[in-house]
Amino acid sequence: MSITMNLYYTGQNGSARQFAEEMETSGTAGLIRAEAGNLRYEYFFPMSDPETVLLIDSWKDQASLDIHHASPMMATIAALREKYDLHMQAERYVSDAAGMPEADQKFIKT
């Protein structure tokens, strides 16, 4: 069972994109990707909203996510969010241990 967080960072005048760029160029995102239990840490840019950045953040389990949340990395992230004056929305998803239903698989091209 993995946990995926969709985090929407919204700012003004390109600040959300600047935040994501600094997360990448500073190496912070890379350090998070290297943490035990991290499965995915990627930024995406919605075409319909240039002031929002979507972070898809996936973890092996709740214990891995808890360790990440207790790490010093969170202070770095919080400081950057403050620097760019970002607001957030979060969605949490837990994987289905059974996987994708066969009825849905016919819509997926691999």
Residue pairs with C-beta under 8 A, 6 or more apart in sequence:
1 61
1 94
1 95
1 97
2 39
2 58
2 59
2 60
2 61
2 94
2 95
3 58
3 59
3 61
3 62
3 65
3 92
3 93
3 94
3 95
4 40
4 56
4 57
4 58
4 59
4 92
4 93
4 94
4 95
5 55
5 56
5 57
5 58
5 59
5 65
5 90
5 91
5 92
5 93
6 54
6 55
6 56
6 57
6 90
6 91
6 93
7 54
7 55
7 57
7 88
7 89
7 90
8 52
8 53
8 54
8 55
8 88
8 89
8 90
8 91
9 16
9 19
9 20
9 52
9 53
9 54
9 55
9 81
9 86
9 87
9 88
10 16
10 49
10 51
10 52
10 53
10 86
10 87
10 88
10 89
11 18
11 19
11 51
11 84
11 85
11 86
11 87
12 51
12 85
13 51
14 50
14 51
15 51
15 84
15 85
15 86
16 51
16 52
16 53
16 84
16 86
17 45
17 50
17 53
18 84
19 53
19 80
19 81
19 83
19 84
19 86
20 43
20 53
20 55
22 28
22 80
22 84
23 29
23 43
23 77
23 80
24 30
24 43
28 73
28 76
28 77
28 80
29 41
29 43
31 73
32 38
32 41
32 57
32 68
32 73
33 41
35 64
35 67
35 68
35 71
35 73
36 64
36 67
37 59
37 60
37 61
37 63
37 64
37 65
37 67
37 68
38 57
38 58
38 59
38 60
38 64
38 68
39 58
39 59
39 60
40 56
40 57
40 58
41 55
41 56
41 57
41 58
42 55
42 56
43 53
43 54
43 55
44 53
44 54
44 55
44 56
45 52
45 53
45 54
46 52
46 54
59 65
59 68
68 74
81 88
100 108
